[in-house]
């Protein structure tokens, strides 16, 4: 029931946002039409305030009329076009994972605003309440709450570029520290893939536990990540728009391989990162495994996925799922 209620709340929030956007669009259109229909302003200076009213009242009234005219607050179409482009560039500044996390944080904030209208509460206090809501009601981890807060700050800064960053507030930073101290670690910490586990995984995949083709792909992914110190998102696909590395990113030169990453977490805009794999004098040679991968793939197009599984690219969740399955069989905590 709680899941259904949360979904209904999110739906109501989305509908309210859509209605607000439509009303704002209609207001803008009416303002543009009225501005276009109004006569051009005279070139001569406007007459001064009437002597029948106090001067300060006349100025205040004139200033109030100007500020209450929607058309006068609109920017010109050319500036609007550049602002739209600026927002597009801001979206492109984020990685795919950051964009997805920020959207989740903003959606949770929208649901909270729908459940608890802000009223006269200050923005800082309202965000502190949102953090408490994430901690107490949603039972989110500290890292997730901090990621959500980054998403809220990102969206608020786009809407109000001159506003102060949320993380600059001492009260909000203190609230986050409190959440961090109150958070309980659930389960043991994740252990690294040691040399012993790596060798056992490699030997197990030689027996084709998931079929010859899938086991070959998993073994190549294991060797790419272990010897290249790669993050899962750097050698797997994460979404339909990100199919992972292509076949032409792995090149062979004499007795070694080079794996090229166009972007990485520490090099978002380049230059590309080149990771080299050299032969080893033992049974766990990355060059031999990568040679086996190219033989299995055959004469595929250079732009085809480097790690198909079997027809679609290998995803991070699939890789982790199969590795955990093998590790469990060896007595390791998956």
C-alpha positions in Angstrom: 0.0 0.0 0.0 2.8 2.4 0.8 4.2 1.9 -2.7 0.8 2.6 -4.3 0.4 5.7 -2.2 3.8 7.0 -3.1 3.1 6.3 -6.8 -0.3 8.2 -6.6 1.5 11.0 -4.8 4.1 11.2 -7.6 1.3 11.2 -10.2 -0.5 14.1 -8.5 2.8 16.0 -8.3 3.4 15.4 -12.0 -0.1 16.6 -12.9 0.2 19.7 -10.8 3.6 20.5 -12.4 2.1 20.0 -15.9 -0.9 22.2 -15.1 1.4 24.9 -13.8 3.6 24.7 -16.9 0.5 25.1 -19.2 -0.8 28.1 -17.2 2.6 29.7 -17.4 2.8 29.1 -21.1 -0.7 30.6 -21.7 0.3 33.6 -19.6 3.4 34.1 -21.7 1.5 33.8 -25.0 -1.2 36.3 -23.8 1.5 38.7 -22.7 3.3 38.5 -26.1 0.1 39.0 -28.0 -0.9 42.0 -25.9 2.6 43.5 -26.3 2.5 43.0 -30.1 -1.0 44.5 -30.3 -0.1 47.6 -28.2 1.1 50.8 -30.0 4.7 51.7 -30.0 5.8 53.9 -27.1 6.3 57.6 -28.0 9.9 58.8 -28.5 9.3 61.9 -26.3 9.9 61.6 -22.6 6.9 60.5 -20.5 5.2 63.3 -18.5 6.1 63.6 -14.9 3.9 62.6 -12.0 0.6 64.4 -11.5 0.7 67.3 -9.1 -2.6 66.3 -7.6 -0.9 63.3 -5.9 2.3 63.1 -3.8 5.4 62.5 -5.8 6.5 59.4 -3.9 3.0 57.8 -4.3 3.1 58.5 -8.1 6.5 56.8 -8.4 5.4 53.8 -6.4 2.2 53.5 -8.4 4.1 53.7 -11.7 6.7 51.2 -10.5 4.0 48.8 -9.3 2.3 49.0 -12.7 5.5 48.3 -14.5 6.3 45.3 -12.3 2.8 43.8 -12.6 2.9 43.9 -16.4 3.8 40.3 -17.6 5.0 41.5 -21.0 7.6 43.8 -19.5 9.2 40.9 -17.6 9.6 38.8 -20.7 13.0 38.6 -22.4 13.2 38.9 -26.2 12.9 35.8 -28.3 16.5 35.7 -29.2 17.6 35.7 -25.5 15.0 33.0 -24.7 16.5 30.9 -27.4 20.0 31.3 -25.9 18.7 30.5 -22.4 17.1 27.3 -23.7 20.5 26.4 -25.3 22.2 27.2 -22.0 19.9 24.7 -20.1 20.7 22.1 -22.8 24.4 22.6 -22.2 23.9 22.3 -18.5 22.2 18.9 -19.0 25.1 17.8 -21.2 27.6 18.7 -18.5 26.4 15.7 -16.4 27.2 12.1 -16.9 24.4 9.7 -17.5 24.5 8.3 -14.0 24.5 11.7 -12.4 21.5 12.8 -14.6 19.6 9.7 -13.5 20.5 10.2 -9.8 19.6 13.9 -9.9 16.3 13.2 -11.5 15.5 10.7 -8.8 16.4 13.2 -6.1 14.3 16.0 -7.7 11.3 13.6 -8.1 11.5 12.7 -4.4 11.7 16.5 -3.6 8.6 17.2 -5.7 6.7 14.4 -3.9 7.7 15.9 -0.5 6.6 19.4 -1.6 3.2 17.9 -2.6 2.8 16.1 0.7 4.0 19.1 2.8 3.5 22.5 1.3 6.2 24.9 2.3 4.1 27.8 3.4 6.0 30.4 5.3 8.9 28.2 6.2 12.3 29.3 4.8 13.9 27.4 2.0 16.7 26.2 4.1 14.4 24.9 6.9 12.2 23.2 4.2 15.2 21.4 2.8 16.3 20.3 6.3 12.8 18.8 6.7 13.2 17.1 3.3 16.4 15.5 4.5 14.7 14.3 7.7 11.9 12.9 5.5 14.4 10.9 3.4 16.1 9.6 6.5 13.1 8.8 8.7 10.2 8.0 6.2 12.0 6.7 3.1 14.8 5.0 5.1 17.4 6.0 2.5 21.2 5.6 3.1 23.4 8.6 3.8 25.0 8.4 0.4 21.6 8.3 -1.4 20.3 11.3 0.6 23.4 13.3 -0.2 23.0 12.3 -3.9 19.4 13.4 -3.8 20.4 16.7 -2.2 22.9 17.3 -5.0 20.0 16.7 -7.5 17.8 19.2 -5.7 20.6 21.8 -5.6 21.2 21.2 -9.4 17.6 21.9 -10.3 17.2 24.8 -8.0 20.4 26.5 -9.3 19.1 26.1 -12.8 15.8 27.8 -11.9 17.5 30.4 -9.7 21.1 30.8 -10.9 21.9 33.6 -8.4 20.8 31.7 -5.4 23.3 30.4 -2.8 24.4 26.7 -3.0 22.5 24.4 -0.7 25.7 22.8 0.6 27.0 26.2 1.8 24.4 26.3 4.6 25.8 25.3 8.0 22.4 24.0 9.1 22.1 21.7 6.2 25.6 20.4 6.5 25.0 19.8 10.2 21.8 17.9 9.3 23.7 15.7 6.9 26.4 15.0 9.5 23.6 13.9 11.9 22.2 11.6 9.4 25.6 10.1 8.7 26.1 9.4 12.4 22.7 7.9 12.9 22.9 5.7 9.8 23.4 2.0 10.6 25.5 0.0 8.2 23.4 -2.8 6.7 25.4 -6.0 6.3 29.2 -6.4 5.8 31.2 -4.1 3.6 31.9 -5.2 0.1 35.2 -7.0 -0.3 37.6 -6.5 -3.2 38.1 -9.2 -5.8 41.4 -10.7 -4.5 43.9 -12.6 -6.5 42.6 -15.9 -5.0 39.0 -15.1 -6.0 40.1 -13.9 -9.4 41.9 -17.2 -10.2 38.9 -19.2 -9.0 36.5 -17.2 -11.1 38.7 -17.6 -14.2 39.1 -21.3 -13.8 35.3 -21.7 -13.2 34.5 -19.8 -16.4 36.8 -22.2 -18.3 34.2 -24.8 -17.7 31.5 -22.8 -19.5 29.0 -22.7 -16.6 26.8 -20.2 -18.5 27.4 -21.7 -22.0 30.4 -21.3 -24.2 29.6 -17.9 -25.6 28.4 -16.2 -22.4 31.2 -17.6 -20.4 33.8 -16.3 -22.9 32.3 -12.8 -22.7 32.2 -12.9 -18.9 35.8 -14.0 -18.7 36.9 -11.3 -21.1 35.0 -8.7 -19.0 36.6 -10.1 -15.8 40.1 -9.8 -17.3 39.4 -6.3 -18.7 38.3 -5.0 -15.4 40.8 -6.8 -13.1 44.0 -6.0 -15.1 42.7 -2.6 -16.2 41.3 -1.4 -12.8 38.1 -0.5 -14.5 34.7 0.5 -13.0 31.8 -1.6 -14.2 30.3 1.3 -16.1 33.4 1.7 -18.2 33.3 -1.7 -19.8 29.6 -2.6 -19.8 26.4 -1.0 -21.1 24.2 1.0 -18.8 21.2 1.9 -20.9 19.7 1.7 -24.4 21.6 4.9 -25.2 24.9 3.7 -23.8 25.7 0.3 -25.2 29.1 0.1 -23.7 32.5 -0.1 -25.5 32.6 -1.0 -29.2 34.8 -3.6 -30.8 37.1 -1.0 -32.4 38.0 0.3 -28.9 40.1 -2.8 -28.3 43.2 -2.9 -30.6 46.0 -5.4 -30.9 49.6 -4.4 -31.4 52.2 -7.2 -31.5 52.0 -8.9 -28.2 49.8 -6.5 -26.3 46.3 -5.0 -26.4 45.2 -1.4 -25.9 41.7 -0.6 -24.6 40.6 3.0 -25.3 38.1 4.8 -23.2 36.8 8.0 -24.9 35.6 9.3 -21.5 36.1 8.2 -17.9 35.0 9.4 -14.5 38.1 11.5 -14.1 38.2 12.6 -17.8 34.7 13.5 -18.8 35.7 15.6 -21.8 38.8 13.9 -22.9 41.5 13.2 -23.8 40.8 9.5 -24.3 42.4 7.0 -21.8 44.5 4.2 -23.2 44.8 1.1 -21.0 47.4 -1.5 -22.1 47.3 -5.2 -21.4 50.6 -7.2 -21.5 51.2 -10.9 -21.6 52.0 -12.7 -18.4 54.1 -15.8 -17.9 51.3 -17.8 -16.2 47.9 -19.3 -16.8 46.0 -16.1 -16.2 47.3 -14.1 -19.2 45.0 -11.2 -20.3 46.4 -11.2 -23.8 45.4 -14.8 -24.3 41.9 -14.2 -23.0 41.4 -11.1 -25.2 42.7 -13.1 -28.2 40.1 -15.7 -27.4 37.4 -13.0 -27.3 38.3 -11.7 -30.8 38.3 -15.2 -32.1 34.8 -15.8 -30.7 33.5 -12.6 -32.1 34.8 -13.3 -35.5 34.4 -10.8 -38.3 31.9 -8.4 -36.7 31.6 -4.7 -37.6 34.1 -2.4 -35.8 31.2 -0.5 -34.2 29.5 -3.6 -32.9 29.5 -4.2 -29.1 32.8 -5.5 -27.7 31.0 -7.6 -25.1 27.7 -8.9 -26.6 25.6 -11.0 -24.2 24.6 -12.7 -26.4 22.9 -10.3 -28.8 22.7 -7.2 -26.6 25.7 -5.6 -24.8 26.6 -6.9 -21.4 25.2 -4.7 -18.7 26.7 -3.9 -15.3 23.9 -5.7 -13.4 24.4 -8.8 -15.5 28.1 -8.9 -14.9 27.8 -8.5 -11.2 25.0 -11.0 -11.0 27.0 -13.7 -12.7 30.2 -13.0 -10.7 28.2 -13.2 -7.4 26.7 -16.4 -8.5 30.2 -17.9 -9.1 31.6 -16.4 -5.9 28.8 -18.0 -3.8 29.8 -21.4 -5.1 33.3 -20.9 -3.7 32.1 -20.0 -0.3 32.6 -16.3 -0.7 30.0 -13.8 0.6 28.4 -12.5 -2.7 
